[in-house]
Amino acid sequence: MDRLIHGLAADDTVRVMAAISTNTVEEVVRRHRTSPTVAAALGRTLTGAALLASTLKDFDRLTIKVDGTGPIGGITAEARPDGSVRGYVKEPLADLPPAANGKFDVGGIVGSGTLYVIRESGFDIGLHKDPYIGSVPIVSGEIGDDLAYYLARSEQIPSAVMLGVLLKNTEPFVAAAGGIIVQMMPNTPDHIITMIEDMVTHAPPVTEMISGGATADDLLSNLLGVIDHRVVDEHELRFECTCSQEKAVSMVAALGADEIASMLENDKGATMNCGFCGETYTLDEGELDGILAGI
């Protein structure tokens, strides 16, 4: 079971988050049948969104959109504070050769462009408040660096962001996935900041720790070393899509009587696909007639 924890460290002057997202990333990669490099890029974005969403209130949601010029076209990851995430990319089969260091060329497949972070409050219970939308230029395309830059520039929170996805050649293809975010609050002592910067610099990749059996708690303990921390919240991390047959019916109804009549005449029904999960919803002639009758 994937798990996400949210905690505080150094006498509550540092916010820390860690997640094991291996099964969740595997499920999304399986649904979208992505190339290896896209799997790494999408997995990092999903994990980063889940970590940031852990700081939100109930009924809020956070969306990360990576609008890049690279072959992937763009990435969207949506997460809620209960640990549910979903996401997709524009070009799931895009791929590039490994980078010079032998790792996936995530920066190359993302390219330059803009990273957006969207926070919505009460959307699922009908409050429909105006969302907060922050944006920064993509600085590396590696996702972790870009989220750290966003947090520092747009939210004025100095942060270390470590995200990773390790793949293998046999199913399930995702061998390990997870991430850590460490955020320094305004009252963080200078010596703690120095210690954390040094620990982050010398820390092994998160996928190496996860492959060695580390839990989400272990990720934080291994990184923070002698700095005490406590967990204040934890959730199962999982893929979950909010689409449904009922929502498909509502979307068709919103098209209006003329469009629905055209569907009946030309197609004898309607078919809708969810970009987030790949599910297909079909409405037959009887269902379309019922929608028309209710308009």
C-alpha positions as CSV (number, residue, x, y, z in Angstrom):
1,M,0.0,0.0,0.0
2,D,1.3,3.4,-0.9
3,R,1.5,5.9,1.9
4,L,1.9,9.7,2.4
5,I,2.9,11.4,5.6
6,H,2.9,15.1,6.6
7,G,4.9,16.2,9.6
8,L,6.9,18.8,11.4
9,A,10.6,18.9,12.4
10,A,13.1,21.0,14.4
11,D,10.6,22.2,17.0
12,D,7.9,22.7,14.4
13,T,10.1,25.2,12.4
14,V,10.3,22.8,9.4
15,R,7.5,21.2,7.4
16,V,8.2,17.8,6.0
17,M,6.3,15.5,3.6
18,A,7.2,12.1,2.3
19,A,5.4,9.5,0.1
20,I,5.8,6.1,-1.4
21,S,3.9,6.2,-4.7
22,T,5.1,3.1,-6.5
23,N,1.7,1.3,-6.9
24,T,-0.1,4.6,-7.7
25,V,2.3,5.6,-10.4
26,E,2.2,2.0,-11.8
27,E,-1.6,2.2,-12.1
28,V,-1.5,5.5,-14.0
29,V,1.3,4.4,-16.3
30,R,-0.6,1.2,-17.0
31,R,-3.8,3.1,-17.9
32,H,-2.1,5.5,-20.2
33,R,0.5,3.0,-21.7
34,T,3.3,5.6,-21.5
35,S,6.8,5.4,-22.8
36,P,9.5,5.0,-20.1
37,T,10.6,8.6,-20.1
38,V,7.0,9.8,-20.0
39,A,6.4,7.4,-17.1
40,A,9.2,9.0,-15.2
41,A,7.9,12.6,-15.9
42,L,4.3,11.8,-15.1
43,G,5.2,9.8,-12.0
44,R,7.3,12.6,-10.6
45,T,4.5,15.1,-11.2
46,L,1.8,12.9,-9.6
47,T,4.0,12.4,-6.5
48,G,4.8,16.1,-6.2
49,A,1.1,17.0,-6.5
50,A,0.2,14.5,-3.8
51,L,2.8,15.9,-1.4
52,L,1.7,19.5,-1.9
53,A,-2.0,18.6,-1.6
54,S,-1.3,17.0,1.8
55,T,-1.2,20.6,3.2
56,L,-4.7,21.5,2.0
57,K,-8.0,21.4,3.8
58,D,-10.8,18.9,3.2
59,F,-12.7,19.4,-0.1
60,D,-9.8,21.3,-1.6
61,R,-7.8,20.1,-4.6
62,L,-4.4,20.9,-6.1
63,T,-3.5,20.6,-9.8
64,I,0.0,20.8,-11.3
65,K,0.1,21.6,-15.0
66,V,3.4,21.5,-16.9
67,D,3.0,23.3,-20.2
68,G,6.2,22.5,-21.9
69,T,7.6,22.8,-25.4
70,G,9.1,19.3,-25.4
71,P,7.7,16.1,-27.1
72,I,5.5,15.2,-24.1
73,G,3.3,18.3,-24.9
74,G,2.1,18.8,-21.4
75,I,1.4,17.1,-18.0
76,T,-1.5,17.4,-15.7
77,A,-1.7,15.9,-12.2
78,E,-4.5,16.5,-9.8
79,A,-4.5,15.6,-6.1
80,R,-6.6,15.9,-3.0
81,P,-5.6,16.0,0.7
82,D,-7.1,12.5,1.3
83,G,-4.3,11.0,-0.8
84,S,-6.2,10.5,-4.1
85,V,-4.4,11.4,-7.3
86,R,-5.0,11.2,-11.0
87,G,-3.2,12.5,-14.1
88,Y,-2.4,12.4,-17.8
89,V,0.0,13.6,-20.5
90,K,-0.8,14.9,-24.0
91,E,1.7,12.6,-25.7
92,P,2.0,9.3,-23.7
93,L,4.2,7.6,-26.3
94,A,6.8,10.4,-26.7
95,D,10.3,9.3,-25.8
96,L,13.9,10.4,-25.9
97,P,17.2,8.5,-25.5
98,P,18.8,8.6,-22.0
99,A,20.5,11.8,-20.9
100,A,24.3,12.1,-20.7
101,N,24.2,10.8,-17.1
102,G,22.4,7.6,-18.2
103,K,19.1,8.6,-16.6
104,F,15.8,9.4,-18.2
105,D,15.9,12.7,-20.1
106,V,12.8,14.1,-18.3
107,G,14.1,17.7,-18.8
108,G,14.4,17.1,-22.5
109,I,11.0,15.5,-23.0
110,V,9.4,18.4,-21.0
111,G,11.3,21.2,-22.6
112,S,10.9,24.9,-21.6
113,G,7.6,26.6,-20.9
114,T,5.5,27.3,-17.8
115,L,4.6,25.3,-14.6
116,Y,1.2,26.1,-13.1
117,V,0.0,25.2,-9.6
118,I,-3.8,25.6,-9.1
119,R,-5.4,25.4,-5.7
120,E,-9.2,25.1,-5.5
121,S,-11.3,25.3,-2.3
122,G,-14.6,23.6,-1.9
123,F,-15.0,22.7,-5.5
124,D,-16.5,19.2,-4.9
125,I,-19.2,20.6,-2.5
126,G,-20.4,23.3,-4.9
127,L,-18.7,26.4,-3.4
128,H,-16.9,27.3,-6.7
129,K,-14.6,29.9,-5.3
130,D,-12.1,31.5,-7.6
131,P,-9.0,29.3,-7.7
132,Y,-5.5,30.4,-6.8
133,I,-3.3,30.0,-9.8
134,G,0.5,30.4,-9.5
135,S,3.0,30.1,-12.3
136,V,6.7,30.1,-12.9
137,P,8.9,29.5,-15.9
138,I,10.2,25.9,-16.2
139,V,13.8,26.0,-15.0
140,S,15.0,22.5,-15.8
141,G,12.0,20.3,-16.7
142,E,13.1,17.8,-14.1
143,I,9.8,18.5,-12.1
144,G,11.5,18.5,-8.6
145,D,13.6,21.5,-9.4
146,D,10.7,23.3,-11.0
147,L,8.4,22.7,-8.0
148,A,11.2,24.0,-5.6
149,Y,11.5,27.1,-7.8
150,Y,7.7,27.6,-7.7
151,L,7.6,27.3,-3.9
152,A,10.4,29.7,-3.4
153,R,9.3,32.3,-5.9
154,S,5.5,32.1,-5.9
155,E,4.9,31.1,-2.3
156,Q,8.1,32.4,-0.7
157,I,8.8,29.0,1.0
158,P,12.4,27.8,0.6
159,S,12.0,24.1,-0.1
160,A,14.0,21.0,-1.1
161,V,12.0,18.7,-3.4
162,M,13.2,15.2,-4.2
163,L,11.1,13.1,-6.6
164,G,12.0,9.8,-8.3
165,V,10.7,7.0,-10.5
166,L,12.6,3.8,-11.1
167,L,11.5,1.5,-13.9
168,K,12.2,-2.1,-14.9
169,N,11.7,-4.1,-18.0
170,T,9.1,-6.5,-16.7
171,E,5.6,-5.9,-15.4
172,P,4.8,-4.2,-13.1
173,F,7.1,-1.7,-14.8
174,V,7.4,0.8,-11.9
175,A,9.9,-0.7,-9.5
176,A,9.9,2.3,-7.1
177,A,8.4,5.8,-6.9
178,G,8.2,8.4,-4.2
179,G,9.3,11.8,-3.0
180,I,10.2,14.1,-0.2
181,I,9.5,17.8,0.3
182,V,11.2,19.7,3.1
183,Q,10.1,23.3,3.7
184,M,11.8,25.9,5.8
185,M,9.5,28.2,7.7
186,P,10.3,31.9,8.5
187,N,11.5,31.0,12.0
188,T,13.8,28.0,11.0
189,P,17.1,28.5,12.8
190,D,20.1,29.1,10.5
191,H,22.0,26.1,11.7
192,I,19.0,23.8,10.9
193,I,18.8,25.2,7.4
194,T,22.5,24.5,7.0
195,M,22.2,21.0,8.3
196,I,19.2,20.2,6.0
197,E,21.0,21.7,2.9
198,D,24.0,19.4,3.6
199,M,21.8,16.4,4.2
200,V,19.8,17.0,0.9
201,T,23.1,17.4,-1.0
202,H,24.4,14.1,0.2
203,A,21.2,12.1,0.3
204,P,20.8,9.0,-1.9
205,P,18.1,9.1,-4.5
206,V,14.6,8.4,-3.1
207,T,14.1,5.4,-5.4
208,E,17.3,3.9,-4.0
209,M,16.0,4.1,-0.5
210,I,12.5,2.8,-1.5
211,S,14.1,-0.1,-3.4
212,G,16.0,-0.9,-0.2
213,G,12.7,-1.3,1.6
214,A,12.3,2.3,3.1
215,T,8.9,3.3,4.2
216,A,7.6,6.9,4.0
217,D,8.7,7.4,7.7
218,D,12.1,6.0,6.8
219,L,12.5,8.5,4.0
220,L,12.2,11.3,6.5
221,S,14.3,9.7,9.2
222,N,17.1,8.9,6.7
223,L,17.1,12.5,5.3
224,L,16.7,14.4,8.6
225,G,19.2,12.3,10.6
226,V,19.5,13.7,14.1
227,I,16.8,16.3,13.5
228,D,13.7,15.2,15.4
229,H,10.4,15.1,13.5
230,R,6.8,14.1,14.2
231,V,4.0,12.9,11.9
232,V,0.9,15.0,12.2
233,D,-1.1,13.4,9.4
234,E,-1.0,10.4,7.1
235,H,-3.0,8.9,4.3
236,E,-3.1,6.0,1.9
237,L,-1.9,7.3,-1.4
238,R,-3.9,5.9,-4.4
239,F,-5.1,6.5,-7.9
240,E,-8.7,7.6,-8.0
241,C,-10.7,9.2,-10.8
242,T,-13.8,11.2,-10.2
243,C,-15.5,10.4,-13.5
244,S,-18.7,8.5,-13.6
245,Q,-21.7,7.6,-15.8
246,E,-23.7,10.2,-14.0
247,K,-21.2,12.9,-14.8
248,A,-21.1,11.8,-18.4
249,V,-24.9,12.2,-18.6
250,S,-24.6,15.7,-17.1
251,M,-21.9,16.7,-19.6
252,V,-24.0,15.6,-22.5
253,A,-27.0,17.4,-21.1
254,A,-25.0,20.6,-21.0
255,L,-24.4,20.4,-24.7
256,G,-28.0,21.5,-25.4
257,A,-31.0,20.1,-27.2
258,D,-29.7,20.7,-30.8
259,E,-26.4,18.9,-30.2
260,I,-28.1,15.9,-28.5
261,A,-30.7,15.7,-31.4
262,S,-27.7,15.6,-33.8
263,M,-26.1,12.8,-31.8
264,L,-29.4,10.8,-32.0
265,E,-29.7,11.3,-35.7
266,N,-26.1,10.8,-36.8
267,D,-24.6,8.5,-34.2
268,K,-27.6,6.8,-32.6
269,G,-26.0,7.4,-29.2
270,A,-22.9,9.1,-27.6
271,T,-19.5,7.9,-26.4
272,M,-17.3,9.8,-24.0
273,N,-13.7,9.0,-22.9
274,C,-12.1,10.2,-19.7
275,G,-8.6,11.6,-20.3
276,F,-7.6,11.0,-16.7
277,C,-8.3,7.3,-16.4
278,G,-9.2,6.1,-19.9
279,E,-12.7,4.9,-19.0
280,T,-15.3,5.0,-21.8
281,Y,-18.9,5.9,-21.1
282,T,-21.7,5.1,-23.6
283,L,-25.1,6.6,-23.8
284,D,-27.7,4.8,-26.0
285,E,-30.6,6.2,-27.9
286,G,-33.0,5.7,-24.9
287,E,-30.7,7.6,-22.6
288,L,-30.3,10.5,-25.1
289,D,-34.1,10.6,-25.5
290,G,-34.4,10.8,-21.7
291,I,-32.0,13.7,-21.5
292,L,-33.8,15.5,-24.3
293,A,-37.1,15.0,-22.5
294,G,-35.7,16.7,-19.4
295,I,-34.4,19.8,-21.1
